[in-house]
Each structure stands twice: as structure tokens, then as C-alpha cells.
Amino acid sequence: MSNFVPTQFTSFTDNFDFDKLKTGTSSTFMSNIKSMKKVDDFFDFSRMSIPKSIFDFQQRVTYNHSYFASNYTALAFLFFLYCIFTNIPFFLFVFVELVIVYFVQKAYGNSDELSLRFFRLHRNVWYSILLTINIPVFFFCSPLSTVFWLSLITAVLVLFHAAIMDKPVDAAYSNAV
């Protein structure tokens, strides 16, 4: 009974490599931090104006979305932190989940099974148990309203900021050659 592991889940966990995830995110994260624009540039009130037409709106959003992409990501992350800390059940769920996964990783180390006194316990069994318990608890924390609020407020603020920020003077004349 302790050797029961669904084959699809086993093949997924065997093919998933956390080392690739760690190496890929650190360089991407650092490049996003380096590409952030200064606060003075992000809140440059001299460049703020209402778009004259829908074409101007579209051009501004297209340009500013790529120009301020890292700033918008940081803004979305700050809203995510606000959601986590104001929704206490969701915060506790995420915190307990991270602690449990950390201790499972620490207990197993590099092996896939843990030999206890009377039986062996596979890592996949722990994750299956966690998944079974966490699905009902997850829906108790109202994640859908949090996700909808987060996506809506981020989209509105990013679109509003991207629409009212005019292109810098040097970028506006770079296409007119």
C-alpha cells in the first residue's frame, strides 16, 4: 500500500528538474531588476497628458508597456503582497504550505524515499497527501476573489499609467527619420 504512486504523477516528478528552475530565474530576476526605470522617470508629471485619440492611446500603451515592463511587474508584485497580507487565511495557507514543502525537501534530501522504522515513504506520496488536503483548504481561503481583484486592479492601473504617459522626446522623434 505504501508503494502506490500514480504513474502520471511519478513521470511528471521524474522529468521535473528544480535546478533548471533555480538557474533560469536568478539571471532573469537580476535582469528585470537592472531594467527597472527610476521613480522620477516612472512618475514624470511633465510627460503626463490625456491621449488625443484611440490611435494615440494604443501607441502610448504599446510603448510604455515595453518601456516600463519591470516597473509594472514590481507594481503587480506589491499588489500581490498586499493581497497576501490582508487576506489572513490565504496568508496562513501560503505560509504553512511553504513550511511543509521546505521540511519535506529537507527530510528527503536528494533521495526519493524516506526509510522509517516499519515502512518506506516516497516523496510523491507526501505531495499527493498535501494536494488532497490542500484543495478544500485552498478554496476556503477565497483565492478566486483575490485573483480577480489582483488582476483587475493591476490591469486598470497599468493601462491608466501607460495611457497617460507620453513618450519621451528622444523616443518620439526616433521614428521620424
C-alpha positions in Angstrom: 0.0 0.0 0.0 2.8 2.4 0.7 4.3 1.8 -2.8 1.2 3.2 -4.5 2.0 6.2 -6.6 0.0 7.2 -9.7 2.2 6.7 -12.8 1.4 10.1 -14.3 2.5 11.9 -11.2 5.7 9.9 -11.0 6.6 10.6 -14.6 5.9 14.3 -14.0 8.1 14.5 -10.9 10.9 12.4 -12.5 11.1 14.8 -15.5 10.8 18.0 -13.5 14.2 19.5 -12.6 14.4 22.1 -9.8 18.0 23.0 -10.7 16.9 24.3 -14.1 14.3 26.4 -12.4 16.8 27.9 -10.0 19.4 28.8 -12.6 16.9 30.3 -15.0 15.1 32.5 -12.6 18.1 34.1 -10.9 19.5 35.6 -14.1 16.1 36.7 -15.3 15.3 38.2 -12.0 18.5 40.2 -11.9 18.0 41.4 -15.5 14.5 42.6 -14.6 15.8 44.4 -11.6 18.5 46.1 -13.7 16.0 47.1 -16.4 13.7 48.9 -13.9 13.3 52.6 -14.6 13.9 55.3 -12.0 11.0 56.5 -9.9 11.4 60.0 -11.3 11.0 58.6 -14.8 8.0 56.4 -13.8 6.2 59.4 -12.2 7.3 62.2 -14.6 4.4 64.6 -14.3 5.6 66.7 -17.2 5.0 63.8 -19.6 1.5 63.0 -18.3 -1.3 64.0 -20.6 -4.6 62.7 -21.9 -4.3 60.8 -25.2 -5.8 62.7 -28.1 -7.2 59.7 -30.0 -7.6 56.0 -29.8 -4.5 55.6 -32.0 -2.5 57.8 -29.6 -3.8 55.7 -26.7 -2.7 52.5 -28.5 0.7 53.8 -29.3 1.3 55.0 -25.7 0.2 51.7 -24.2 2.3 49.7 -26.6 5.4 51.8 -26.0 5.0 52.3 -22.2 4.2 48.6 -21.6 7.5 47.6 -23.0 9.4 50.5 -21.6 8.1 50.2 -18.0 7.6 46.4 -18.1 9.8 45.7 -15.0 8.2 48.6 -13.1 4.7 47.2 -13.9 5.9 43.7 -12.7 7.1 45.2 -9.4 3.8 47.1 -9.0 1.9 43.8 -9.6 4.1 42.1 -7.0 3.4 44.8 -4.5 -0.3 44.3 -5.0 0.2 40.6 -4.6 1.9 41.2 -1.2 -0.9 43.5 -0.2 -3.4 40.7 -1.1 -1.4 38.1 0.8 -1.1 40.2 4.0 -4.7 41.4 4.0 -6.3 38.0 3.4 -5.2 36.3 6.6 -6.5 32.8 5.7 -4.7 32.9 2.4 -1.6 34.2 4.0 -1.6 31.3 6.5 -2.3 28.8 3.8 0.7 30.0 1.7 2.9 30.2 4.8 2.0 26.7 6.0 2.4 25.3 2.5 5.9 26.8 2.1 6.9 25.5 5.5 5.7 22.0 4.8 7.3 21.8 1.4 10.6 23.1 2.9 10.6 20.4 5.6 9.7 17.7 3.1 12.6 18.8 0.9 14.9 18.9 4.0 13.8 15.5 5.3 14.3 13.7 1.9 17.4 15.5 0.8 18.5 14.0 -2.5 16.7 10.7 -2.2 13.1 10.0 -3.3 12.1 7.8 -0.4 12.4 8.0 3.4 13.0 4.8 5.3 11.1 4.9 8.5 11.1 2.1 11.1 8.3 0.0 9.6 7.9 1.2 6.0 9.3 3.4 3.3 7.6 6.7 2.4 8.1 8.1 -1.1 8.3 11.8 -1.7 5.4 11.6 -4.2 3.1 10.2 -1.6 3.8 13.3 0.6 2.9 15.6 -2.3 -0.2 13.6 -3.1 -1.4 13.8 0.5 -0.6 17.6 0.6 -2.6 18.0 -2.6 -5.6 16.1 -1.3 -5.7 18.1 1.9 -4.9 21.5 0.4 -7.5 21.6 -2.4 -10.5 22.1 0.0 -8.5 24.3 2.3 -7.4 26.4 -0.7 -11.0 27.1 -1.7 -11.8 28.1 1.9 -9.3 31.0 1.6 -11.2 32.6 -1.3 -8.4 32.6 -3.9 -10.7 33.4 -6.8 -11.8 36.7 -5.5 -8.2 37.6 -4.6 -7.0 36.6 -8.1 -9.8 38.6 -9.8 -9.2 41.7 -7.6 -5.4 41.4 -8.2 -5.7 41.1 -11.9 -8.4 43.8 -12.2 -6.6 46.4 -10.1 -3.2 45.7 -11.8 -4.7 45.9 -15.3 -6.5 49.1 -14.6 -3.5 50.9 -13.0 -1.1 49.6 -15.6 -3.4 50.7 -18.5 -4.1 54.0 -16.9 -0.4 54.8 -16.3 0.6 53.5 -19.8 -2.1 55.6 -21.4 -1.3 58.9 -19.7 2.5 58.8 -20.0 3.6 60.4 -23.2 6.7 59.1 -25.0 10.0 60.8 -24.1 11.1 63.5 -26.6 14.0 61.4 -27.9 11.8 58.4 -28.4 9.1 60.4 -30.1 11.4 61.7 -32.8 13.4 58.5 -33.3 10.7 57.1 -35.7 10.5 60.3 -37.7 13.8 59.8 -39.6 
